[in-house]
Amino acid sequence: EQMETRDLILIEHFCTNHDIEFSFIDSLQVFGLIEVVVHEDNKYLQQEQLKDVEKMMRMHYELDINMEGIDVISHLLKRINSLQKELIETQNKLRLYEH
């Protein structure tokens, strides 16, 4: 059974291209911040995770934030995101009643 690897990025290549240690990606996985796909002894990132991984890389390498900090920040950003969506939905419902 052939798995689709089209939307997957080989972690080895990602680390080489971004000049980061493989252990950083490993740590993100251990903290449950990303999902790693394993296929035929290779580890991959899903394309839709790239933006988040790059954000977390900047936090770590440019701002010197440790994994615990990245974990907290990521959860807060997700929470803010869902609250914003909720707020927009509520505002849209209110608009229906105003007219």
Secondary structure as UniProt FT lines:
FT   TURN            6..7
FT   STRAND          8..10
FT   HELIX           11..18
FT   HELIX           22..30
FT   TURN            31..32
FT   STRAND          36..39
FT   TURN            40..41
FT   STRAND          42..46
FT   HELIX           47..49
FT   HELIX           50..61
FT   TURN            62..63
FT   HELIX           67..98
//
